Amino acid sequence: MSAIRSQRAKATGPSHSIRTPLTMGLFAPDVAFIALVLSSGSLVVSIASFVLAISAKRQAKKAATLGFRVEAINHLRAVLSDINDGGITSRTVDTIHDALRSTELVFSRGVRERLHRASATIFRLNTLAARGKAQYPQDIVGLRDELQTLLTQMRQEGTL
């Protein structure tokens, strides 16, 4: 009988070196539970990583567009300065168009639409016929107020 045991030991190797869940005292339900807990933990970590990646992507996009936002805000400030210094000139029209180009990809649709309307108003008020009307000073005040509101909205959207 000892000869048979020694042949089995040689064929399978020493029994103490083989570690299976059954030899470690674990049963199949215990192993399944441990696997479930580990895979659940991995899923939670994966979801958290995904959420962080989305947040980082948004933050990177805002940082990349910051230069265009600052440029558009500076153009709008220049327009307001022109209006405050004496009205609308051809330089004011050019500057508002520069602001429009700078806002194409970096501001919301609402800001772009309001800026487009302000640009149309500036273009209209830059004519000699508009300057000769009695309503011209009120139009300038209304335009200035609209541009101030727009500048505030652009600053709010531009913050990181």
C-alpha positions as CSV (number, residue, x, y, z in Angstrom):
1,M,0.0,0.0,0.0
2,S,2.8,2.4,0.7
3,A,4.2,1.7,-2.8
4,I,0.9,2.8,-4.3
5,R,0.9,6.0,-2.2
6,S,4.4,6.9,-3.2
7,Q,3.5,6.4,-6.9
8,R,0.5,8.7,-6.5
9,A,2.7,11.3,-4.7
10,K,5.2,11.2,-7.5
11,A,2.5,11.5,-10.1
12,T,0.6,14.4,-8.6
13,G,3.3,16.0,-6.6
14,P,3.2,16.7,-2.9
15,S,-0.4,17.4,-1.7
16,H,0.5,20.3,0.5
17,S,1.8,22.4,-2.5
18,I,-1.5,22.3,-4.4
19,R,-3.8,25.0,-3.1
20,T,-7.3,24.9,-4.2
21,P,-10.3,26.5,-2.6
22,L,-11.3,23.2,-1.1
23,T,-7.9,22.5,0.4
24,M,-7.9,26.1,1.9
25,G,-11.1,25.3,3.7
26,L,-13.3,27.5,1.4
27,F,-16.4,26.3,-0.2
28,A,-17.8,27.3,-3.6
29,P,-20.3,29.9,-2.3
30,D,-17.5,31.6,-0.3
31,V,-15.4,31.9,-3.5
32,A,-18.3,33.2,-5.5
33,F,-19.1,35.8,-2.8
34,I,-15.5,37.0,-2.8
35,A,-15.5,37.2,-6.6
36,L,-18.7,39.2,-6.5
37,V,-17.3,41.7,-4.0
38,L,-14.1,42.2,-5.9
39,S,-15.9,42.7,-9.2
40,S,-18.4,45.1,-7.6
41,G,-15.5,47.1,-6.2
42,S,-13.9,47.2,-9.7
43,L,-17.2,48.4,-11.2
44,V,-17.4,51.2,-8.6
45,V,-13.8,52.3,-9.3
46,S,-14.5,52.2,-13.1
47,I,-17.6,54.4,-12.8
48,A,-15.8,56.9,-10.6
49,S,-12.9,57.0,-13.1
50,F,-15.4,57.7,-15.9
51,V,-17.1,60.5,-14.0
52,L,-13.7,62.1,-13.3
53,A,-12.6,61.8,-16.9
54,I,-15.8,63.5,-18.1
55,S,-15.2,66.3,-15.6
56,A,-11.6,66.7,-16.6
57,K,-12.6,66.8,-20.3
58,R,-15.0,69.7,-19.6
59,Q,-12.4,71.5,-17.6
60,A,-9.8,71.1,-20.3
61,K,-12.3,72.4,-22.9
62,K,-13.0,75.5,-20.9
63,A,-9.3,76.1,-20.3
64,A,-8.6,75.7,-24.0
65,T,-11.2,78.2,-25.0
66,L,-10.3,80.7,-22.3
67,G,-8.1,82.8,-24.7
68,F,-10.9,83.2,-27.2
69,R,-13.3,84.2,-24.4
70,V,-10.9,86.8,-23.1
71,E,-10.4,88.1,-26.6
72,A,-14.2,88.5,-27.2
73,I,-14.7,90.2,-23.8
74,N,-11.9,92.6,-24.6
75,H,-13.4,93.4,-28.0
76,L,-16.7,94.1,-26.3
77,R,-15.0,96.4,-23.7
78,A,-13.4,98.3,-26.6
79,V,-16.9,98.8,-28.2
80,L,-18.3,100.1,-25.0
81,S,-15.3,102.4,-24.6
82,D,-15.8,103.7,-28.2
83,I,-19.5,104.4,-27.4
84,N,-18.7,106.1,-24.2
85,D,-16.0,108.3,-25.8
86,G,-18.2,109.8,-28.5
87,G,-20.5,107.4,-30.3
88,I,-20.2,104.8,-33.0
89,T,-17.4,104.9,-35.6
90,S,-16.3,102.5,-38.3
91,R,-13.7,101.2,-35.8
92,T,-16.6,100.3,-33.4
93,V,-18.2,98.3,-36.2
94,D,-15.0,96.5,-37.0
95,T,-14.4,95.8,-33.3
96,I,-17.9,94.3,-32.8
97,H,-17.4,92.1,-35.8
98,D,-14.1,90.9,-34.3
99,A,-16.0,90.1,-31.1
100,L,-18.5,88.1,-33.1
101,R,-15.8,86.1,-34.7
102,S,-14.2,85.4,-31.3
103,T,-17.5,84.1,-29.8
104,E,-18.3,81.5,-32.5
105,L,-17.1,78.4,-30.7
106,V,-16.7,79.6,-27.1
107,F,-20.0,81.1,-25.9
108,S,-23.6,79.9,-25.8
109,R,-26.1,80.5,-28.5
110,G,-27.8,83.1,-26.4
111,V,-24.7,85.2,-26.1
112,R,-23.9,84.9,-29.8
113,E,-27.5,85.9,-30.8
114,R,-27.5,88.9,-28.5
115,L,-24.1,90.0,-29.8
116,H,-25.3,89.6,-33.4
117,R,-28.3,91.8,-32.6
118,A,-26.1,94.4,-31.0
119,S,-23.8,94.2,-34.0
120,A,-26.8,94.9,-36.3
121,T,-27.8,97.8,-34.1
122,I,-24.3,99.3,-34.2
123,F,-24.2,98.9,-38.0
124,R,-27.6,100.7,-38.3
125,L,-26.6,103.5,-35.9
126,N,-23.3,104.1,-37.7
127,T,-25.2,105.7,-40.7
128,L,-25.7,109.4,-41.2
129,A,-29.4,109.0,-41.4
130,A,-29.5,107.4,-37.9
131,R,-27.4,110.1,-36.4
132,G,-29.7,112.8,-37.7
133,K,-32.7,111.4,-35.9
134,A,-33.9,112.7,-32.5
135,Q,-34.0,109.1,-31.2
136,Y,-30.3,108.6,-31.7
137,P,-29.2,109.4,-28.1
138,Q,-31.9,107.0,-26.6
139,D,-30.7,104.3,-29.0
140,I,-27.1,104.8,-27.9
141,V,-28.2,104.5,-24.2
142,G,-30.2,101.4,-24.9
143,L,-27.3,99.9,-26.8
144,R,-24.9,100.7,-24.0
145,D,-27.2,99.0,-21.5
146,E,-27.6,96.0,-23.7
147,L,-23.8,95.7,-24.2
148,Q,-23.2,96.0,-20.4
149,T,-25.7,93.2,-19.7
150,L,-24.0,91.1,-22.5
151,L,-20.6,91.8,-21.0
152,T,-21.8,90.5,-17.6
153,Q,-23.2,87.4,-19.2
154,M,-20.0,86.7,-21.1
155,R,-18.0,87.1,-17.9
156,Q,-20.2,84.6,-16.1
157,E,-19.9,82.1,-18.9
158,G,-16.2,82.6,-19.2
159,T,-15.4,81.7,-15.6
160,L,-13.8,78.3,-15.0
